[in-house]
C-alpha cells in the first residue's frame, strides 16, 4: 500500500443516536405518526488523514437504536478500506453492503438494514465531496456520464431502464448544462412548505404560519389529512382562505386509508383543488395507488408517494403501473445516493416528475443536492417540480440549507451538507446528551436507563 493509499484508508466508523424532542410541540405530527421525535442515526467515517465524512438516516425516535446497531453490523465492510477504491467501483461496493451474505436475510434491501446502508453511503458521498472540495450536487454534475453510471447497481431495474438507455439520457443532459448551472446559482431551486400543515397544530397556529410563509414568498403549501374528514374539510378551507386559489395546495394522508376509503375521502376534498394526495394508502400497495390514481384523475387530483418506498424495485413498479405522478424520493429511506440515482433515471425515462420528500433531520440538507443535480445534468427542468421544506433542526448543522424567496440556494460548501455541530451532538445524543438528561430530570420523558 502506497503512502497516499495509507492516508486514504478508513480508520473508524462511528455511529450515534441523535434525537430531538419535537413531539412536545406536535412538530411533524400526522395521521399515522402522532408524536414523532425527529431523530437520526448519525455516521462519521474517518480517514487516516483525519478528514471525516458525515451521513445519516432519518428516524422518528424510538427504534433509532436498532438502526444504530445495524450500522455497527455493516461497518466491518467499510473499516480498513481505501476510500478511493470504493469510489472507483462504487456500484460493487454498494452491492457488498446490500448483499452481505448473512445480513441480507433480514432485509433484503429494505427496512432497518437499508436505513443503515443509507447512513453509511451518505457519509461516503459527503467524504467524496470533501476530498474533491465540491458540494455533492456539483460533484454529481461534473462526473462524466459513464463514471456516474459506474456508481449505480442496475440489478432488478434493467427491464425499465438499461445502462445504455441511462447513458443516452445522461448524454442528453449534458446539452445546456452550463446555462442551467448558472441559473441555479443565481436563483436556486423552488420549494414548498409543510410547516403550516401539521395535524397536531391548532387553527390559530396554522393561520399564523400560513400567513408567515405566504409573506415569505411561498406559493405552494401542504397540509396533513386523514384522521377526521370534517376536520380536514375545515383545515383545507382555512388554508384556502389564506392562500387563495391562485396558489398550490397539496394534501398528505401518511398511509392511513384503505384504497376505496381514500377515493371517497378525496372526493370530499376535491372542491379545494389539491394538486396531489400523498401516501393515500399502504406505501407498498402499487395496485392500490394505481386504482386511486385512476379514480381521482377526473377530479384533477394526482397521486404522490415515495418517502416510504423501500427500494428502487418498488419505485420501478409504481412508475411502470402509472400509480404515481409525483415521485417523492427520500435521501435516507432507500440505499443512499447510488440507489436514488437509478430512481431518477427511471423517472426521466418514463416522464415522471420527481418532487423529493424532505423535512426530517437532515433531509432538506441532502435532497437539495439530488434535485439540483437532476435539474443541471439529467431532466434539465424544474417545471412542475419542487422540493419540500420544513423549517426545523437546520440550526444544528454546520452547513444548513438556505432558503431565499421560496427557493433552495445552491450549496457551496464541500460535501453533502450533513455535518452536525459538535455542541448539538453533546446536547441531543440519546440518552446521555445534556438536553435529554435535563428533560429526564424534569419528568418530561421517560429515562430508558432506569
NURO-135185 format. One record per residue (C-alpha): residue number from 1; x, y, z. Coordinates in steps of 0.1 Angstrom, whole numbers. Layout:
# residues N
+-----+-------+-------+-------+
|   i |    xx |    yy |    zz |
+-----+-------+-------+-------+
| NUM |     X |     Y |     Z |
...
+-----+-------+-------+-------+
END
This chain:
# residues 450
+-----+-------+-------+-------+
|   i |    xx |    yy |    zz |
+-----+-------+-------+-------+
|   1 |     0 |     0 |     0 |
|   2 |    14 |    34 |   -10 |
|   3 |    16 |    63 |    14 |
|   4 |   -12 |    80 |    -4 |
|   5 |   -34 |    49 |    -1 |
|   6 |   -25 |    46 |    36 |
|   7 |   -37 |    82 |    42 |
|   8 |   -70 |    75 |    24 |
|   9 |   -77 |    44 |    45 |
|  10 |  -109 |    43 |    66 |
|  11 |   -97 |    41 |   103 |
|  12 |  -130 |    45 |   121 |
|  13 |  -168 |    42 |   115 |
|  14 |  -187 |    59 |   144 |
|  15 |  -225 |    59 |   147 |
|  16 |  -246 |    79 |   172 |
|  17 |  -283 |    81 |   182 |
|  18 |  -293 |   117 |   179 |
|  19 |  -329 |   127 |   189 |
|  20 |  -348 |   160 |   191 |
|  21 |  -380 |   163 |   213 |
|  22 |  -403 |   176 |   185 |
|  23 |  -433 |   157 |   200 |
|  24 |  -435 |   184 |   227 |
|  25 |  -448 |   209 |   201 |
|  26 |  -465 |   184 |   177 |
|  27 |  -440 |   193 |   151 |
|  28 |  -440 |   166 |   124 |
|  29 |  -474 |   152 |   135 |
|  30 |  -496 |   135 |   110 |
|  31 |  -524 |   109 |   109 |
|  32 |  -501 |    80 |   113 |
|  33 |  -472 |    95 |   133 |
|  34 |  -489 |   114 |   160 |
|  35 |  -460 |   121 |   183 |
|  36 |  -426 |   119 |   164 |
|  37 |  -393 |   129 |   180 |
|  38 |  -373 |   138 |   149 |
|  39 |  -341 |   118 |   151 |
|  40 |  -313 |   102 |   131 |
|  41 |  -287 |    75 |   131 |
|  42 |  -256 |    97 |   125 |
|  43 |  -225 |    81 |   110 |
|  44 |  -190 |    95 |   108 |
|  45 |  -164 |    79 |    86 |
|  46 |  -128 |    90 |    94 |
|  47 |   -97 |    86 |    72 |
|  48 |   -61 |    83 |    84 |
|  49 |   -56 |   119 |    73 |
|  50 |   -82 |   130 |    99 |
|  51 |  -107 |   140 |    72 |
|  52 |  -143 |   129 |    81 |
|  53 |  -174 |   123 |    61 |
|  54 |  -208 |   125 |    78 |
|  55 |  -240 |   107 |    68 |
|  56 |  -274 |   100 |    84 |
|  57 |  -307 |    83 |    81 |
|  58 |  -338 |    99 |    94 |
|  59 |  -359 |    83 |   121 |
|  60 |  -387 |    94 |   144 |
|  61 |  -374 |    85 |   179 |
|  62 |  -379 |    50 |   193 |
|  63 |  -362 |    24 |   172 |
|  64 |  -332 |    46 |   163 |
|  65 |  -311 |    24 |   185 |
|  66 |  -319 |    -6 |   162 |
|  67 |  -307 |    13 |   131 |
|  68 |  -275 |    22 |   151 |
|  69 |  -269 |   -14 |   157 |
|  70 |  -274 |   -23 |   120 |
|  71 |  -248 |     3 |   111 |
|  72 |  -224 |   -13 |   135 |
|  73 |  -231 |   -47 |   120 |
|  74 |  -223 |   -34 |    85 |
|  75 |  -193 |   -12 |    94 |
|  76 |  -168 |   -40 |    91 |
|  77 |  -173 |   -38 |    53 |
|  78 |  -161 |    -1 |    54 |
|  79 |  -134 |    -2 |    81 |
|  80 |   -99 |    -6 |    66 |
|  81 |  -110 |     2 |    30 |
|  82 |   -91 |    27 |     9 |
|  83 |  -118 |    51 |     1 |
|  84 |  -107 |    58 |   -35 |
|  85 |  -110 |    21 |   -42 |
|  86 |  -146 |    24 |   -31 |
|  87 |  -153 |    53 |   -55 |
|  88 |  -135 |    36 |   -83 |
|  89 |  -161 |     8 |   -83 |
|  90 |  -188 |    22 |   -61 |
|  91 |  -216 |     0 |   -75 |
|  92 |  -198 |   -31 |   -65 |
|  93 |  -191 |   -17 |   -30 |
|  94 |  -228 |    -7 |   -27 |
|  95 |  -238 |   -42 |   -35 |
|  96 |  -214 |   -56 |    -9 |
|  97 |  -234 |   -37 |    17 |
|  98 |  -268 |   -47 |     4 |
|  99 |  -259 |   -83 |    -3 |
| 100 |  -238 |   -92 |    27 |
| 101 |  -242 |  -129 |    29 |
| 102 |  -259 |  -131 |    62 |
| 103 |  -273 |   -96 |    70 |
| 104 |  -292 |   -96 |    36 |
| 105 |  -315 |  -121 |    51 |
| 106 |  -331 |   -96 |    75 |
| 107 |  -337 |   -71 |    46 |
| 108 |  -332 |   -76 |    18 |
| 109 |  -327 |   -40 |     6 |
| 110 |  -355 |   -27 |    29 |
| 111 |  -362 |   -18 |    64 |
| 112 |  -336 |   -13 |    91 |
| 113 |  -307 |   -27 |    71 |
| 114 |  -314 |    -4 |    42 |
| 115 |  -317 |    26 |    65 |
| 116 |  -283 |    17 |    79 |
| 117 |  -269 |    13 |    44 |
| 118 |  -282 |    48 |    35 |
| 119 |  -264 |    64 |    65 |
| 120 |  -231 |    47 |    55 |
| 121 |  -235 |    56 |    18 |
| 122 |  -245 |    92 |    26 |
| 123 |  -213 |    95 |    47 |
| 124 |  -192 |    82 |    19 |
| 125 |  -206 |   108 |    -5 |
| 126 |  -201 |   136 |    20 |
| 127 |  -165 |   124 |    22 |
| 128 |  -161 |   122 |   -16 |
| 129 |  -173 |   158 |   -19 |
| 130 |  -149 |   170 |     8 |
| 131 |  -120 |   151 |    -9 |
| 132 |  -127 |   169 |   -42 |
| 133 |  -137 |   201 |   -24 |
| 134 |  -171 |   202 |   -41 |
| 135 |  -207 |   201 |   -29 |
| 136 |  -223 |   168 |   -38 |
| 137 |  -246 |   183 |   -64 |
| 138 |  -216 |   198 |   -82 |
| 139 |  -197 |   165 |   -78 |
| 140 |  -225 |   146 |   -95 |
| 141 |  -230 |   172 |  -122 |
| 142 |  -193 |   172 |  -130 |
| 143 |  -190 |   134 |  -133 |
| 144 |  -186 |   120 |  -168 |
| 145 |  -218 |   102 |  -176 |
| 146 |  -200 |    68 |  -178 |
| 147 |  -184 |    74 |  -145 |
| 148 |  -217 |    83 |  -129 |
| 149 |  -232 |    51 |  -142 |
| 150 |  -204 |    32 |  -125 |
| 151 |  -218 |    41 |   -91 |
| 152 |  -253 |    26 |   -98 |
| 153 |  -263 |   -10 |   -93 |
| 154 |  -287 |   -17 |  -121 |
| 155 |  -297 |   -51 |  -108 |
| 156 |  -335 |   -56 |  -109 |
| 157 |  -343 |   -25 |  -129 |
| 158 |  -330 |   -32 |  -164 |
| 159 |  -365 |   -41 |  -176 |
| 160 |  -373 |    -4 |  -170 |
| 161 |  -340 |    13 |  -179 |
| 162 |  -308 |    -3 |  -192 |
| 163 |  -273 |    11 |  -187 |
| 164 |  -273 |    20 |  -224 |
| 165 |  -305 |    39 |  -221 |
| 166 |  -293 |    56 |  -190 |
| 167 |  -261 |    67 |  -207 |
| 168 |  -282 |    82 |  -235 |
| 169 |  -303 |   101 |  -210 |
| 170 |  -272 |   114 |  -192 |
| 171 |  -256 |   125 |  -225 |
| 172 |  -288 |   144 |  -234 |
| 173 |  -285 |   161 |  -201 |
| 174 |  -251 |   175 |  -210 |
| 175 |  -267 |   198 |  -235 |
| 176 |  -273 |   232 |  -220 |
| 177 |  -258 |   221 |  -186 |
| 178 |  -236 |   252 |  -181 |
| 179 |  -265 |   276 |  -186 |
| 180 |  -287 |   257 |  -162 |
| 181 |  -260 |   256 |  -136 |
| 182 |  -256 |   294 |  -140 |
| 183 |  -293 |   299 |  -135 |
| 184 |  -293 |   275 |  -105 |
| 185 |  -265 |   295 |   -88 |
| 186 |  -285 |   327 |   -95 |
| 187 |  -320 |   318 |   -85 |
| 188 |  -319 |   285 |   -66 |
| 189 |  -345 |   257 |   -68 |
| 190 |  -382 |   261 |   -60 |
| 191 |  -397 |   246 |   -28 |
| 192 |  -430 |   243 |   -10 |
| 193 |  -437 |   242 |    28 |
| 194 |  -453 |   217 |    51 |
| 195 |  -445 |   238 |    82 |
| 196 |  -480 |   253 |    84 |
| 197 |  -499 |   220 |    79 |
| 198 |  -490 |   196 |   108 |
| 199 |  -520 |   177 |   120 |
| 200 |  -515 |   185 |   157 |
| 201 |  -515 |   223 |   151 |
| 202 |  -544 |   245 |   162 |
| 203 |  -562 |   266 |   137 |
| 204 |  -546 |   297 |   152 |
| 205 |  -511 |   282 |   147 |
| 206 |  -519 |   271 |   111 |
| 207 |  -532 |   306 |   103 |
| 208 |  -502 |   323 |   118 |
| 209 |  -477 |   300 |   100 |
| 210 |  -495 |   300 |    67 |
| 211 |  -495 |   338 |    66 |
| 212 |  -458 |   339 |    76 |
| 213 |  -448 |   317 |    47 |
| 214 |  -471 |   334 |    23 |
| 215 |  -454 |   367 |    32 |
| 216 |  -420 |   350 |    26 |
| 217 |  -430 |   343 |   -10 |
| 218 |  -442 |   307 |    -8 |
| 219 |  -467 |   297 |   -35 |
| 220 |  -473 |   260 |   -25 |
| 221 |  -485 |   246 |     8 |
| 222 |  -490 |   211 |    20 |
| 223 |  -514 |   201 |    48 |
| 224 |  -518 |   168 |    67 |
| 225 |  -551 |   150 |    65 |
| 226 |  -567 |   116 |    72 |
| 227 |  -578 |   115 |   108 |
| 228 |  -612 |   132 |   107 |
| 229 |  -630 |   142 |    75 |
| 230 |  -647 |   172 |    88 |
| 231 |  -615 |   185 |   104 |
| 232 |  -598 |   180 |    70 |
| 233 |  -625 |   200 |    52 |
| 234 |  -622 |   228 |    78 |
| 235 |  -584 |   228 |    76 |
| 236 |  -584 |   229 |    38 |
| 237 |  -610 |   257 |    38 |
| 238 |  -589 |   276 |    63 |
| 239 |  -558 |   273 |    42 |
| 240 |  -575 |   283 |    10 |
| 241 |  -590 |   313 |    28 |
| 242 |  -554 |   325 |    35 |
| 243 |  -535 |   314 |     3 |
| 244 |  -563 |   318 |   -22 |
| 245 |  -569 |   296 |   -52 |
| 246 |  -541 |   310 |   -73 |
| 247 |  -516 |   292 |   -52 |
| 248 |  -510 |   255 |   -49 |
| 249 |  -524 |   232 |   -21 |
| 250 |  -513 |   196 |   -16 |
| 251 |  -527 |   171 |    10 |
| 252 |  -509 |   142 |    27 |
| 253 |  -526 |   112 |    44 |
| 254 |  -495 |    93 |    55 |
| 255 |  -508 |    59 |    46 |
| 256 |  -539 |    58 |    69 |
| 257 |  -567 |    49 |    44 |
| 258 |  -580 |    18 |    27 |
| 259 |  -580 |    22 |   -11 |
| 260 |  -617 |    29 |   -16 |
| 261 |  -618 |    50 |    16 |
| 262 |  -590 |    72 |     1 |
| 263 |  -610 |    77 |   -31 |
| 264 |  -642 |    86 |   -13 |
| 265 |  -624 |   109 |    12 |
| 266 |  -606 |   128 |   -15 |
| 267 |  -639 |   134 |   -34 |
| 268 |  -649 |   155 |    -4 |
| 269 |  -617 |   174 |    -5 |
| 270 |  -617 |   179 |   -43 |
| 271 |  -635 |   213 |   -41 |
| 272 |  -603 |   227 |   -25 |
| 273 |  -584 |   218 |   -57 |
| 274 |  -555 |   199 |   -42 |
| 275 |  -526 |   192 |   -67 |
| 276 |  -520 |   158 |   -51 |
| 277 |  -529 |   133 |   -25 |
| 278 |  -497 |   120 |    -9 |
| 279 |  -494 |    84 |     5 |
| 280 |  -531 |    77 |     4 |
| 281 |  -527 |    40 |    15 |
| 282 |  -500 |    14 |    23 |
| 283 |  -467 |    26 |     8 |
| 284 |  -462 |    -9 |    -6 |
| 285 |  -495 |   -11 |   -24 |
| 286 |  -487 |    -4 |   -60 |
| 287 |  -520 |   -16 |   -74 |
| 288 |  -539 |     3 |   -47 |
| 289 |  -522 |    35 |   -56 |
| 290 |  -529 |    29 |   -93 |
| 291 |  -566 |    24 |   -86 |
| 292 |  -567 |    56 |   -66 |
| 293 |  -548 |    75 |   -94 |
| 294 |  -573 |    63 |  -120 |
| 295 |  -603 |    72 |   -98 |
| 296 |  -591 |   107 |   -89 |
| 297 |  -578 |   117 |  -123 |
| 298 |  -612 |   131 |  -134 |
| 299 |  -611 |   154 |  -103 |
| 300 |  -577 |   168 |  -113 |
| 301 |  -560 |   152 |   -83 |
| 302 |  -527 |   134 |   -88 |
| 303 |  -511 |   108 |   -66 |
| 304 |  -477 |   114 |   -50 |
| 305 |  -457 |    89 |   -30 |
| 306 |  -422 |    76 |   -23 |
| 307 |  -409 |    87 |    11 |
| 308 |  -416 |    52 |    24 |
| 309 |  -407 |    33 |    -8 |
| 310 |  -381 |     8 |     4 |
| 311 |  -360 |     4 |   -27 |
| 312 |  -356 |    10 |   -65 |
| 313 |  -377 |   -20 |   -73 |
| 314 |  -408 |    -7 |   -57 |
| 315 |  -403 |    27 |   -73 |
| 316 |  -399 |     9 |  -107 |
| 317 |  -433 |    -8 |  -102 |
| 318 |  -450 |    24 |   -91 |
| 319 |  -439 |    42 |  -122 |
| 320 |  -445 |    13 |  -146 |
| 321 |  -480 |     9 |  -132 |
| 322 |  -488 |    46 |  -135 |
| 323 |  -495 |    45 |   -98 |
| 324 |  -479 |    79 |   -91 |
| 325 |  -475 |   112 |  -110 |
| 326 |  -451 |   127 |   -85 |
| 327 |  -421 |   106 |   -73 |
| 328 |  -410 |   115 |   -38 |
| 329 |  -376 |   101 |   -33 |
| 330 |  -362 |   103 |     2 |
| 331 |  -325 |   107 |     8 |
| 332 |  -324 |    82 |    37 |
| 333 |  -351 |    57 |    31 |
| 334 |  -335 |    37 |     2 |
| 335 |  -298 |    29 |     0 |
| 336 |  -284 |    64 |    -3 |
| 337 |  -273 |    84 |   -33 |
| 338 |  -263 |    55 |   -55 |
| 339 |  -297 |    39 |   -55 |
| 340 |  -316 |    72 |   -57 |
| 341 |  -298 |    79 |   -89 |
| 342 |  -313 |    48 |  -105 |
| 343 |  -348 |    61 |   -95 |
| 344 |  -341 |    95 |  -111 |
| 345 |  -331 |    77 |  -143 |
| 346 |  -363 |    56 |  -144 |
| 347 |  -384 |    87 |  -137 |
| 348 |  -366 |   105 |  -165 |
| 349 |  -373 |    77 |  -190 |
| 350 |  -409 |    73 |  -180 |
| 351 |  -417 |   110 |  -178 |
| 352 |  -425 |   111 |  -141 |
| 353 |  -419 |   143 |  -121 |
| 354 |  -396 |   140 |   -91 |
| 355 |  -405 |   161 |   -61 |
| 356 |  -384 |   149 |   -31 |
| 357 |  -396 |   143 |     4 |
| 358 |  -378 |   163 |    30 |
| 359 |  -383 |   179 |    64 |
| 360 |  -369 |   154 |    88 |
| 361 |  -334 |   157 |   104 |
| 362 |  -310 |   165 |    75 |
| 363 |  -334 |   156 |    47 |
| 364 |  -337 |   191 |    34 |
| 365 |  -299 |   194 |    35 |
| 366 |  -294 |   163 |    14 |
| 367 |  -323 |   162 |   -11 |
| 368 |  -314 |   197 |   -24 |
| 369 |  -282 |   183 |   -38 |
| 370 |  -300 |   155 |   -56 |
| 371 |  -327 |   177 |   -72 |
| 372 |  -301 |   203 |   -82 |
| 373 |  -281 |   176 |  -100 |
| 374 |  -312 |   164 |  -117 |
| 375 |  -320 |   199 |  -129 |
| 376 |  -285 |   206 |  -141 |
| 377 |  -275 |   173 |  -156 |
| 378 |  -305 |   150 |  -162 |
| 379 |  -340 |   163 |  -166 |
| 380 |  -329 |   198 |  -174 |
| 381 |  -361 |   213 |  -160 |
| 382 |  -378 |   224 |  -128 |
| 383 |  -411 |   228 |  -144 |
| 384 |  -438 |   213 |  -123 |
| 385 |  -413 |   202 |   -97 |
| 386 |  -404 |   214 |   -62 |
| 387 |  -386 |   202 |   -31 |
| 388 |  -404 |   200 |     3 |
| 389 |  -391 |   224 |    30 |
| 390 |  -398 |   221 |    67 |
| 391 |  -382 |   247 |    90 |
| 392 |  -368 |   228 |   119 |
| 393 |  -335 |   213 |   131 |
| 394 |  -314 |   232 |   105 |
| 395 |  -296 |   252 |   132 |
| 396 |  -279 |   220 |   143 |
| 397 |  -260 |   216 |   110 |
| 398 |  -226 |   232 |   102 |
| 399 |  -238 |   240 |    67 |
| 400 |  -276 |   241 |    68 |
| 401 |  -298 |   246 |    37 |
| 402 |  -305 |   282 |    29 |
| 403 |  -339 |   293 |    16 |
| 404 |  -344 |   326 |    -3 |
| 405 |  -376 |   337 |   -20 |
| 406 |  -390 |   302 |   -15 |
| 407 |  -360 |   287 |   -33 |
| 408 |  -332 |   265 |   -20 |
| 409 |  -299 |   282 |   -27 |
| 410 |  -272 |   260 |   -42 |
| 411 |  -248 |   248 |   -15 |
| 412 |  -212 |   259 |   -20 |
| 413 |  -195 |   241 |    10 |
| 414 |  -178 |   208 |     1 |
| 415 |  -198 |   176 |     9 |
| 416 |  -234 |   166 |    14 |
| 417 |  -244 |   193 |    40 |
| 418 |  -247 |   165 |    66 |
| 419 |  -222 |   175 |    93 |
| 420 |  -240 |   181 |   127 |
| 421 |  -224 |   206 |   151 |
| 422 |  -204 |   191 |   180 |
| 423 |  -225 |   210 |   205 |
| 424 |  -257 |   196 |   191 |
| 425 |  -244 |   161 |   194 |
| 426 |  -233 |   168 |   230 |
| 427 |  -268 |   181 |   238 |
| 428 |  -290 |   157 |   219 |
| 429 |  -273 |   123 |   217 |
| 430 |  -297 |    98 |   232 |
| 431 |  -299 |    91 |   261 |
| 432 |  -268 |   107 |   276 |
| 433 |  -269 |   142 |   260 |
| 434 |  -273 |   171 |   283 |
| 435 |  -307 |   182 |   269 |
| 436 |  -321 |   147 |   274 |
| 437 |  -307 |   144 |   309 |
| 438 |  -324 |   177 |   317 |
| 439 |  -357 |   165 |   303 |
| 440 |  -355 |   132 |   322 |
| 441 |  -348 |   151 |   354 |
| 442 |  -379 |   172 |   348 |
| 443 |  -401 |   142 |   341 |
| 444 |  -408 |   153 |   306 |
| 445 |  -397 |   120 |   291 |
| 446 |  -391 |    85 |   305 |
| 447 |  -354 |    78 |   311 |
| 448 |  -346 |    44 |   294 |
| 449 |  -316 |    39 |   317 |
| 450 |  -339 |    33 |   347 |
+-----+-------+-------+-------+
END
